[in-house]
Amino acid sequence: MSNYNTPSLESAPGTPNSKQLNAGLRTSSSGLLMDKRRQEAEKLNNDKLSIEEVAEGKKSPTKLFPSHYSLNDLSNPPTDEELTNYKDLPASMLPPIHKRDPLKRIFVNRDLNLERIEFFGFDMDYTLAVYNSPDFEELAYDMVIDKLIQIGYPKSIKKLKYDPNFPIRGLFLDKELGNLLKIDGFGNIIICIHGKKALTKAQTIELYPSMRVHGDDIAKRFYLLNTLFTLPEACLYSDLVDYLESESELRLTEELADEQQQENSPPLSTLNAQAAKKESSHSKISKGDLSYTNLFQDVRTTMDLVHNDGSLKSKVLDDLPRYIRKTPDMPVFFDRLRQNDSKVFLLTNSEFYYTNKVMSYMLDGFNDKYKSWRDYFDIVIVGADKPRFFSEGTTMREVDTATGNLLITNVKDRFEPGKVYNGGSLSLFQKLTGAKGSRVLYIGDHIFADIIKSKKSHGWRNLLIVPELQHELQVLNEEKDTIIHLLNLEFIRAEIFRGLDSESTQAPDIEVLHRHIKQNNEKLNRSYNKYFGSLFKTGSNTTFFSMQVQRYADLYTSDYLNLLNYPLFYQFSANIQNLPHETVAAASFDKSSN
């Protein structure tokens, strides 16, 4: 199957005097594929108004329906009388619905009225503070390598370099077998890569007989790489697997393998056979055992260390223009929020010293009305410790903005303008602000800490930031010919089976067609990422990340500044999500004008 649905087409019985196609195996004679469709088209001889004529006002349905209003007669916005007497056009005759430029658009999963939003909340890292790629990822990658060398890894790993074309978000890292997995929304394994080598389907089945990642194993055996901060981590882990297996014969220990006797793991004999095969093909001898789990723990621990010990942040602060985007659109956007009398708050996990310098760099000096970046916000909360903030939380303390120290006095009654707070919880935030869930729009990039937890806990509305959308949309535009060809191939496939029912006893040979569909799907996937394909799909399968976006994100976009393209009273309208059986009805239409 391809990524796209076949067109929905009306059908009519063939004429008695016309040549009929017999059920069963179709003949290969040229011209017969469309024969039955041509027969049916002869029965459909209705005169229709063209979309262009109606849209341009050359023809008006009012001439056909006296006392009714056409599209060209409606006011903006229409009156009650006009809508009451409006004569609907068939869906096929409606002009294309207005949409903004895809690269500047906000995409909608659930209807949302901005006029009902009282509080606009923002994460900082990768939301307001957009890190320049690949410079930032390269920095984190190199710093983790330095830490690994300090704890005993060979100095030769220093030659490894970050590859921005390798990792994507939403991958599952198998801590036991050292593989990166791309899975669909149902847990089925789509792609399996060991190091930088893609495994065949047969090889993948040998390692994962059920071809599934079970929910119970996600927190235990599999680690979900679902944030932008994990991109260098995914790349480094795979690079180390490749490098250490070829240089020092990375082998699973027997103790770890004993724990793998479960449905989705190969037997110990298979793992030992693989290790023995590697030993016979390399001259270097291992000086010790290192399991894939040990490697994961080392990479994970050192990655956390460079983020938490201040060393990575210090490098960023030393060269802010290199690592963080600065744009004059940012103060314009926040000034418009203030003019709209919206309540604006910052909720970030970063410490005050780092938040203060980054936000000052991005906001200070643009508008004389705001002496400090903090004046753009009603409430500033740092060190929030999300996702914990959305559950039990921590004690909220006021920050001494002169020293960065936390004051002893706890915050109990209200937030004061100009002050900065550390920690806290969602329950305390709601108590001090009176903010109700549906009146808050929180904007962040972390699918779990920012989106899922805030929605599940208290029903905050949300806007997920997905910077990768820029690339995804560009590929969709560049690969239009491939997509159109896939639609044609799917149309041909549907035509081959046209008219066949349970009376047909011999299946048509469509192996060649399936091969063409597969080849074009692979071409499209490689256009996104030559290892993993699109962040959202592989063929007709939506990814685990895509499932999370659809289920939990009300809105999503590539950049929060795309909100500048909409009035603050805008009503975001989601497309009707039709079930497969509903696409045959006239109810299938695109009502989203976002």
C-alpha positions as CSV (number, residue, x, y, z in Angstrom):
1,M,0.0,0.0,0.0
2,S,1.2,3.6,-0.6
3,N,0.9,6.6,1.8
4,Y,-2.2,7.9,0.1
5,N,-5.9,6.9,-0.3
6,T,-7.3,6.1,-3.7
7,P,-9.8,8.6,-5.1
8,S,-13.5,8.0,-4.2
9,L,-15.4,7.4,-7.4
10,E,-19.1,7.0,-8.2
11,S,-20.1,3.9,-10.1
12,A,-23.0,2.9,-12.3
13,P,-23.9,-0.4,-14.0
14,G,-22.7,-1.1,-17.5
15,T,-25.0,-0.9,-20.5
16,P,-26.5,-4.2,-21.7
17,N,-25.1,-3.7,-25.3
18,S,-21.6,-2.9,-24.2
19,K,-18.7,-5.3,-23.9
20,Q,-18.6,-6.8,-20.4
21,L,-15.6,-7.9,-18.4
22,N,-15.9,-11.4,-16.9
23,A,-15.2,-12.0,-13.2
24,G,-11.9,-13.8,-12.5
25,L,-8.4,-13.3,-14.0
26,R,-8.3,-10.2,-16.1
27,T,-6.9,-10.4,-19.6
28,S,-3.7,-8.5,-20.3
29,S,-5.0,-7.0,-23.6
30,S,-4.2,-3.3,-23.7
31,G,-7.0,-0.8,-23.0
32,L,-9.2,-3.0,-20.9
33,L,-8.2,-1.5,-17.5
34,M,-10.4,1.5,-18.0
35,D,-13.1,-0.2,-20.2
36,K,-15.7,-0.7,-17.5
37,R,-15.2,2.9,-16.3
38,R,-15.8,4.2,-19.8
39,Q,-19.0,2.1,-19.9
40,E,-20.2,3.7,-16.7
41,A,-19.2,7.2,-17.8
42,E,-21.5,7.0,-20.7
43,K,-24.4,6.8,-18.2
44,L,-23.3,9.9,-16.5
45,N,-24.3,12.7,-18.9
46,N,-25.3,15.5,-16.6
47,D,-24.5,19.1,-17.2
48,K,-22.8,20.7,-14.3
49,L,-21.6,24.2,-13.4
50,S,-17.8,24.3,-13.3
51,I,-16.0,25.3,-10.1
52,E,-14.3,28.2,-12.0
53,E,-17.5,29.6,-13.3
54,V,-19.2,29.6,-9.9
55,A,-16.2,31.0,-8.1
56,E,-15.7,33.8,-10.7
57,G,-19.4,34.6,-10.8
58,K,-19.8,33.8,-14.5
59,K,-22.7,31.5,-13.6
60,S,-24.7,31.7,-10.4
61,P,-26.9,29.1,-8.8
62,T,-29.3,31.9,-8.0
63,K,-30.5,31.8,-11.6
64,L,-31.4,28.2,-11.1
65,F,-32.9,28.7,-7.7
66,P,-34.8,31.9,-7.4
67,S,-35.0,33.6,-4.0
68,H,-31.8,31.7,-2.9
69,Y,-28.4,33.1,-2.2
70,S,-25.2,31.9,-3.9
71,L,-21.6,32.2,-2.7
72,N,-21.3,35.4,-4.7
73,D,-24.3,37.0,-2.9
74,L,-23.2,36.5,0.7
75,S,-22.0,39.3,2.9
76,N,-18.8,39.0,4.9
77,P,-19.7,37.7,7.4
78,P,-23.1,36.5,6.1
79,T,-26.4,37.6,7.7
80,D,-29.0,35.2,9.2
81,E,-31.3,35.8,6.2
82,E,-28.5,35.0,3.8
83,L,-27.5,31.7,5.5
84,T,-31.1,30.7,5.9
85,N,-31.7,31.0,2.2
86,Y,-28.3,29.9,1.0
87,K,-28.4,27.2,-1.6
88,D,-25.7,24.6,-1.0
89,L,-23.3,23.8,-3.8
90,P,-22.3,20.1,-4.3
91,A,-19.0,19.5,-2.5
92,S,-17.3,18.9,-5.9
93,M,-18.3,22.4,-7.0
94,L,-17.0,24.4,-4.0
95,P,-13.9,26.4,-4.8
96,P,-10.7,25.3,-2.9
97,I,-10.9,26.3,0.7
98,H,-8.4,29.0,1.8
99,K,-5.3,27.9,3.6
100,R,-2.2,29.7,4.7
101,D,1.3,28.8,3.4
102,P,2.1,25.3,4.8
103,L,5.5,26.5,6.1
104,K,3.7,29.2,8.2
105,R,0.7,27.2,9.1
106,I,-0.5,25.8,12.4
107,F,-2.0,22.3,12.0
108,V,-5.1,21.3,14.0
109,N,-6.1,18.0,15.7
110,R,-8.9,19.5,17.8
111,D,-10.9,22.7,17.5
112,L,-9.5,25.6,19.5
113,N,-10.8,29.2,19.9
114,L,-8.0,31.6,20.8
115,E,-10.5,34.1,22.0
116,R,-11.3,31.8,24.9
117,I,-7.6,31.5,26.0
118,E,-6.7,33.7,29.0
119,F,-3.2,32.3,29.7
120,F,-0.5,31.7,27.2
121,G,2.3,29.6,28.6
122,F,5.7,28.9,27.1
123,D,8.5,26.4,27.5
124,M,12.0,27.8,26.8
125,D,14.4,25.3,25.4
126,Y,13.7,24.3,21.8
127,T,10.5,26.4,22.0
128,L,11.3,30.0,22.6
129,A,15.1,29.3,22.5
130,V,15.5,27.7,19.1
131,Y,18.9,25.9,19.0
132,N,20.8,26.2,15.8
133,S,21.2,22.8,14.2
134,P,23.6,21.0,13.7
135,D,25.9,23.3,15.7
136,F,24.2,22.6,19.1
137,E,23.9,18.8,18.5
138,E,27.6,18.6,17.5
139,L,28.6,20.4,20.7
140,A,26.6,18.0,22.9
141,Y,28.0,15.0,20.9
142,D,31.6,16.1,21.3
143,M,31.2,16.9,25.0
144,V,29.7,13.5,25.8
145,I,32.6,11.8,24.0
146,D,35.1,13.7,26.2
147,K,33.2,12.5,29.3
148,L,33.2,8.9,28.1
149,I,37.0,9.1,27.6
150,Q,37.3,10.4,31.1
151,I,35.5,7.3,32.5
152,G,37.7,4.9,30.6
153,Y,36.6,4.6,27.0
154,P,39.4,4.5,24.4
155,K,40.7,7.9,23.3
156,S,40.3,6.7,19.7
157,I,36.5,7.4,19.9
158,K,37.5,11.0,19.7
159,K,37.5,10.7,15.9
160,L,33.7,10.0,15.8
161,K,31.6,12.9,14.5
162,Y,27.9,13.8,14.7
163,D,25.9,13.0,11.6
164,P,22.9,15.3,11.3
165,N,21.4,13.1,8.6
166,F,21.1,10.0,10.8
167,P,18.8,10.4,13.8
168,I,15.2,11.3,14.0
169,R,12.9,11.7,17.0
170,G,10.5,9.0,18.2
171,L,12.9,6.0,17.9
172,F,13.1,3.2,20.4
173,L,16.6,2.1,21.7
174,D,16.7,-1.5,22.6
175,K,19.1,-1.5,25.6
176,E,19.6,-5.3,25.4
177,L,20.4,-5.8,21.7
178,G,21.8,-2.3,20.9
179,N,19.3,-1.6,18.1
180,L,17.3,1.5,17.1
181,L,13.7,0.7,16.2
182,K,11.1,2.8,14.3
183,I,7.7,1.5,15.3
184,D,4.2,2.4,14.3
185,G,1.3,3.6,16.4
186,F,0.3,0.0,17.2
187,G,3.8,-1.1,18.4
188,N,4.8,-2.9,15.2
189,I,8.4,-2.7,14.2
190,I,8.9,-0.9,10.9
191,I,12.6,-0.4,10.7
192,C,15.5,-2.0,12.7
193,I,19.0,-0.5,12.6
194,H,22.0,-1.9,14.4
195,G,24.8,0.7,14.5
196,K,24.3,2.3,11.1
197,K,23.3,-0.9,9.3
198,A,19.7,-1.5,8.4
199,L,18.6,-5.1,9.2
200,T,16.5,-7.1,6.7
201,K,13.0,-8.2,7.7
202,A,14.3,-11.7,8.1
203,Q,17.1,-10.6,10.4
204,T,14.6,-8.4,12.4
205,I,12.2,-11.3,12.8
206,E,15.0,-13.5,14.1
207,L,15.7,-10.9,16.9
208,Y,12.0,-9.9,17.5
209,P,9.8,-12.9,16.6
210,S,6.5,-11.0,17.3
211,M,7.8,-7.9,15.4
212,R,6.3,-5.8,18.1
213,V,7.4,-3.6,21.0
214,H,5.1,-4.4,23.9
215,G,3.9,-1.5,26.1
216,D,5.2,-3.2,29.3
217,D,8.7,-3.3,27.9
218,I,9.0,0.4,26.9
219,A,10.1,1.7,30.3
220,K,12.2,-1.5,31.0
221,R,13.9,-2.8,27.9
222,F,13.3,0.1,25.5
223,Y,14.3,3.7,25.8
224,L,12.2,6.2,23.9
225,L,14.2,8.9,22.2
226,N,11.4,11.4,21.9
227,T,13.0,14.8,22.4
228,L,15.3,17.0,20.3
229,F,17.9,16.8,23.0
230,T,18.2,13.0,22.3
231,L,19.3,13.4,18.7
232,P,23.0,13.5,19.5
233,E,22.5,10.7,22.0
234,A,20.9,8.4,19.3
235,C,23.7,9.1,16.8
236,L,26.5,8.6,19.4
237,Y,25.1,5.3,20.6
238,S,24.9,3.9,17.1
239,D,28.4,5.2,16.2
240,L,29.8,3.6,19.4
241,V,28.0,0.3,18.6
242,D,29.6,0.3,15.1
243,Y,33.0,1.4,16.4
244,L,33.3,-0.8,19.4
245,E,32.1,-3.9,17.6
246,S,34.7,-3.5,14.9
247,E,37.5,-2.4,17.2
248,S,37.0,-4.3,20.5
249,E,34.4,-7.0,19.8
250,L,31.5,-5.8,21.9
251,R,29.8,-8.9,23.3
252,L,26.7,-9.5,25.5
253,T,27.6,-11.1,28.8
254,E,25.9,-14.3,29.8
255,E,24.4,-12.7,32.9
256,L,22.5,-10.2,30.7
257,A,21.5,-12.8,28.1
258,D,19.9,-15.0,30.8
259,E,17.4,-12.1,31.4
260,Q,16.5,-12.1,27.7
261,Q,14.7,-15.4,27.7
262,Q,11.4,-13.8,26.7
263,E,9.1,-13.7,23.7
264,N,10.8,-10.9,21.9
265,S,14.4,-12.0,22.3
266,P,16.6,-14.5,20.5
267,P,18.0,-17.5,22.5
268,L,21.4,-17.3,24.1
269,S,22.8,-19.7,21.5
270,T,22.0,-17.2,18.7
271,L,23.7,-14.4,20.5
272,N,26.8,-16.5,21.2
273,A,26.9,-17.6,17.6
274,Q,26.8,-14.0,16.4
275,A,29.6,-13.1,18.8
276,A,31.7,-16.1,17.7
277,K,31.2,-15.1,14.0
278,K,32.5,-11.6,14.7
279,E,35.5,-12.9,16.6
280,S,36.6,-15.1,13.7
281,S,36.3,-12.2,11.2
282,H,38.4,-9.7,13.2
283,S,42.0,-9.8,14.3
284,K,41.5,-7.6,17.4
285,I,40.8,-9.4,20.6
286,S,38.5,-8.0,23.3
287,K,40.1,-6.8,26.5
288,G,36.8,-7.1,28.3
289,D,33.1,-7.5,28.0
290,L,30.7,-4.5,27.5
291,S,27.0,-5.1,27.1
292,Y,24.7,-3.0,25.0
293,T,23.0,-2.1,28.3
294,N,26.3,-1.0,29.8
295,L,26.9,1.2,26.8
296,F,23.5,2.7,26.9
297,Q,23.9,3.5,30.7
298,D,27.2,5.2,30.1
299,V,26.0,7.3,27.2
300,R,22.8,8.2,29.0
301,T,24.6,9.1,32.2
302,T,27.3,11.2,30.5
303,M,24.6,13.0,28.4
304,D,22.7,13.9,31.6
305,L,26.0,15.0,33.1
306,V,26.9,17.5,30.4
307,H,23.3,19.0,30.6
308,N,23.2,19.1,34.4
309,D,26.7,20.1,35.5
310,G,26.5,23.3,33.6
311,S,29.3,22.5,31.1
312,L,27.1,22.4,28.0
313,K,25.2,25.5,29.0
314,S,28.4,27.4,29.7
315,K,29.6,26.6,26.2
316,V,26.3,27.9,24.8
317,L,26.4,31.1,26.8
318,D,30.0,31.8,25.6
319,D,28.7,31.9,22.0
320,L,25.0,32.6,22.0
321,P,24.8,33.8,18.3
322,R,26.2,30.5,17.2
323,Y,23.9,28.3,19.1
324,I,20.6,30.1,19.6
325,R,18.4,31.9,17.1
326,K,17.7,35.6,17.6
327,T,14.8,37.3,15.7
328,P,13.0,40.6,15.9
329,D,9.7,38.8,15.4
330,M,9.9,37.4,19.0
331,P,9.4,40.8,20.8
332,V,6.8,41.8,18.3
333,F,4.8,38.6,19.1
334,F,5.0,39.0,22.9
335,D,4.1,42.7,22.6
336,R,0.9,41.7,20.7
337,L,0.0,39.3,23.5
338,R,0.5,42.0,26.1
339,Q,-1.7,44.5,24.0
340,N,-4.3,41.8,23.9
341,D,-4.4,41.7,27.7
342,S,-3.5,38.1,27.7
343,K,-1.8,36.6,30.7
344,V,1.6,35.3,29.7
345,F,3.9,33.0,31.6
346,L,7.2,31.2,31.2
347,L,7.5,27.6,32.6
348,T,10.9,26.1,32.0
349,N,13.1,23.4,33.6
350,S,16.2,25.5,33.1
351,E,17.9,27.3,36.0
352,F,17.5,31.0,36.5
353,Y,21.1,31.9,35.5
354,Y,20.8,30.2,32.2
355,T,17.2,31.3,31.5
356,N,18.1,34.9,32.3
357,K,21.0,35.1,29.9
358,V,19.2,33.3,27.1
359,M,16.0,35.3,27.4
360,S,17.9,38.6,27.7
361,Y,19.8,37.8,24.5
362,M,16.6,37.1,22.7
363,L,14.3,39.9,24.0
364,D,16.2,42.8,25.5
365,G,16.8,46.0,23.6
366,F,14.1,45.7,21.0
367,N,11.3,47.7,22.6
368,D,11.7,50.6,24.9
369,K,8.4,49.8,26.7
370,Y,10.1,46.7,28.2
371,K,13.2,47.4,30.3
372,S,13.8,43.7,30.9
373,W,12.7,40.5,29.2
374,R,10.8,39.7,32.4
375,D,8.4,42.6,31.6
376,Y,6.9,40.6,28.7
377,F,5.7,38.0,31.2
378,D,3.2,38.1,34.0
379,I,4.7,35.0,35.7
380,V,8.2,33.5,35.3
381,I,8.9,30.0,36.7
382,V,12.3,28.4,36.3
383,G,13.6,25.0,37.6
384,A,10.0,23.7,37.1
385,D,11.1,20.0,37.0
386,K,8.6,19.0,34.4
387,P,6.9,16.5,34.1
388,R,6.9,16.4,38.0
389,F,5.5,19.9,38.0
390,F,2.2,18.5,36.6
391,S,1.9,16.0,39.4
392,E,3.2,16.3,43.0
393,G,5.6,19.1,42.1
394,T,8.2,20.6,44.4
395,T,8.3,23.5,46.9
396,M,8.1,26.8,45.1
397,R,10.7,29.4,46.1
398,E,11.3,33.0,45.0
399,V,14.5,33.6,43.2
400,D,16.8,36.5,44.1
401,T,17.3,37.9,40.6
402,A,20.5,39.7,41.7
403,T,22.3,36.6,42.9
404,G,20.3,33.7,41.5
405,N,19.9,32.2,45.0
406,L,16.6,30.8,46.3
407,L,15.0,32.8,49.1
408,I,13.9,31.0,52.2
409,T,10.3,32.3,52.1
410,N,7.9,30.0,50.4
411,V,5.3,31.3,47.9
412,K,1.8,30.9,49.2
413,D,-0.6,33.7,48.3
414,R,0.1,35.2,44.8
415,F,2.6,35.8,42.0
416,E,4.1,39.3,42.0
417,P,4.9,41.1,38.7
418,G,8.6,41.2,37.9
419,K,9.6,38.4,40.3
420,V,10.9,35.0,39.3
421,Y,9.9,31.7,41.0
422,N,11.6,28.3,41.2
423,G,9.8,24.9,41.2
424,G,6.2,24.5,42.4
425,S,3.3,22.5,41.1
426,L,0.4,22.8,38.8
427,S,-2.1,22.7,41.7
428,L,-0.3,25.6,43.3
429,F,-0.2,27.5,40.0
430,Q,-3.9,27.1,39.5
431,K,-4.6,28.1,43.1
432,L,-2.6,31.3,42.7
433,T,-3.8,32.3,39.3
434,G,-7.3,30.8,39.1
435,A,-6.4,29.5,35.7
436,K,-8.8,26.8,34.5
437,G,-7.5,24.0,32.2
438,S,-9.3,24.9,29.0
439,R,-8.4,28.6,29.4
440,V,-4.7,27.8,29.3
441,L,-2.7,27.3,26.1
442,Y,0.7,25.8,26.8
443,I,3.3,25.8,24.0
444,G,6.3,23.4,24.2
445,D,8.4,20.9,22.2
446,H,8.5,17.9,24.6
447,I,5.7,15.5,23.7
448,F,5.6,13.9,27.2
449,A,6.8,16.6,29.7
450,D,5.0,19.5,28.0
451,I,2.0,18.1,26.2
452,I,0.9,14.7,27.5
453,K,1.3,15.4,31.2
454,S,-0.3,18.9,31.1
455,K,-3.3,17.6,29.1
456,K,-3.8,14.4,31.2
457,S,-3.4,16.2,34.5
458,H,-5.6,19.3,34.1
459,G,-6.8,19.5,30.6
460,W,-4.5,22.4,29.4
461,R,-4.9,23.1,25.7
462,N,-1.6,22.9,23.9
463,L,0.5,23.7,20.9
464,L,3.3,21.3,20.1
465,I,6.4,22.6,18.5
466,V,7.8,20.2,15.8
467,P,10.8,22.0,14.1
468,E,11.2,18.9,11.8
469,L,7.9,19.9,10.1
470,Q,9.9,22.4,7.9
471,H,11.8,19.6,6.4
472,E,8.8,17.3,6.1
473,L,6.8,19.9,4.2
474,Q,9.7,20.7,1.9
475,V,10.0,17.0,1.0
476,L,6.3,16.8,0.3
477,N,6.6,19.7,-2.0
478,E,9.8,18.4,-3.7
479,E,8.4,14.9,-4.2
480,K,5.0,15.8,-5.6
481,D,5.7,13.8,-8.7
482,T,6.4,10.7,-6.7
483,I,3.3,11.2,-4.6
484,I,1.2,11.7,-7.7
485,H,2.7,8.5,-9.2
486,L,1.8,6.6,-6.0
487,L,-1.8,7.8,-6.3
488,N,-1.8,6.6,-9.9
489,L,-0.4,3.2,-8.9
490,E,-3.1,2.8,-6.2
491,F,-5.8,3.8,-8.6
492,I,-4.5,1.1,-11.0
493,R,-4.5,-1.4,-8.2
494,A,-8.1,-0.6,-7.3
495,E,-9.2,-0.8,-11.0
496,I,-7.6,-4.3,-11.3
497,F,-9.9,-5.6,-8.6
498,R,-12.9,-3.7,-9.9
499,G,-15.9,-6.0,-10.3
500,L,-14.2,-9.0,-8.7
501,D,-16.2,-10.6,-5.9
502,S,-16.4,-14.0,-4.1
503,E,-17.3,-15.7,-7.4
504,S,-13.9,-14.9,-8.7
505,T,-11.6,-17.9,-8.3
506,Q,-8.2,-16.8,-9.8
507,A,-6.3,-13.8,-8.4
508,P,-4.8,-11.3,-10.8
509,D,-1.0,-11.2,-10.9
510,I,-0.1,-7.9,-9.4
511,E,3.5,-8.7,-8.3
512,V,4.9,-6.1,-10.8
513,L,2.5,-3.4,-9.5
514,H,3.4,-4.1,-5.9
515,R,7.1,-3.9,-6.8
516,H,6.5,-0.5,-8.3
517,I,4.5,0.7,-5.3
518,K,7.3,-0.5,-3.0
519,Q,10.0,1.1,-5.0
520,N,8.3,4.5,-5.0
521,N,7.5,4.3,-1.3
522,E,11.1,3.6,-0.6
523,K,12.2,6.5,-2.8
524,L,9.8,8.8,-0.9
525,N,11.0,7.5,2.5
526,R,14.7,8.1,1.5
527,S,13.8,11.7,0.6
528,Y,13.0,12.4,4.3
529,N,15.9,10.4,5.9
530,K,17.9,7.7,4.2
531,Y,18.0,5.6,7.4
532,F,14.5,6.0,9.0
533,G,12.3,7.9,6.5
534,S,9.7,10.4,7.7
535,L,9.1,11.3,11.3
536,F,5.4,10.7,10.8
537,K,5.0,7.8,8.4
538,T,6.5,4.9,6.6
539,G,4.4,3.8,3.7
540,S,0.8,3.7,4.9
541,N,1.9,3.2,8.6
542,T,1.8,6.2,10.9
543,T,4.7,6.2,13.5
544,F,4.5,6.0,17.3
545,F,5.5,9.7,17.4
546,S,2.7,10.5,14.9
547,M,0.2,8.6,17.0
548,Q,1.2,10.7,20.1
549,V,0.9,13.9,18.2
550,Q,-2.6,13.0,16.9
551,R,-3.8,11.8,20.3
552,Y,-2.4,14.5,22.6
553,A,-1.5,17.7,20.7
554,D,-4.4,20.0,20.1
555,L,-2.3,22.1,17.6
556,Y,1.2,21.6,16.2
557,T,3.5,23.7,14.1
558,S,7.2,24.1,13.2
559,D,7.7,27.4,15.1
560,Y,5.7,29.2,17.8
561,L,6.1,32.4,15.8
562,N,3.7,31.0,13.2
563,L,1.1,32.3,15.7
564,L,1.9,35.8,14.2
565,N,0.0,34.7,11.1
566,Y,-3.3,34.4,13.0
567,P,-5.5,37.0,14.9
568,L,-5.7,36.3,18.6
569,F,-9.4,35.7,18.2
570,Y,-8.9,33.0,15.6
571,Q,-10.9,29.8,15.7
572,F,-8.8,26.8,14.7
573,S,-10.9,24.2,13.1
574,A,-9.9,20.5,12.8
575,N,-10.7,18.4,9.7
576,I,-13.3,15.8,10.2
577,Q,-11.5,12.5,10.8
578,N,-13.5,10.1,8.7
579,L,-13.6,6.4,9.3
580,P,-12.8,4.3,6.1
581,H,-16.6,3.7,5.5
582,E,-17.3,7.4,5.7
583,T,-15.1,8.4,2.8
584,V,-17.8,7.1,0.4
585,A,-20.3,9.7,1.6
586,A,-20.6,13.4,0.8
587,A,-19.7,14.1,4.5
588,S,-16.0,13.6,3.5
589,F,-14.6,17.1,3.0
590,D,-11.9,19.4,4.2
591,K,-13.3,22.0,6.5
592,S,-10.0,23.2,7.9
593,S,-9.1,26.6,6.7
594,N,-6.0,27.0,8.9
